[in-house]
């Protein structure tokens, strides 16, 4: 079954940390770049971080230096380590990657991250 399952979100205080996971199935995970996205209430989905099949990474300016994207191809899993969290990081976080004019996977349910004191 082709699917993504995100997990690891929760409620954390400003300055705290979370590690998100994205378990992929149904595709040859290792050969594709993968991305983390987030969508805050009332806002459009935005790209947060990317990792190539070879491990090269890129980050949105808003998270650079605080977030780290990684992947374990043996486990078909994508990760996002989030440190020094801020209230503006509050959003539902999703993983996926473009595939032509579509997406490689159907969108998962996402994982809610709430940063609040």
Order of alpha helices (4+ residues) and beta strands (2+ residues): beta-beta-beta-beta-beta-beta-beta-beta-beta-beta-beta-beta
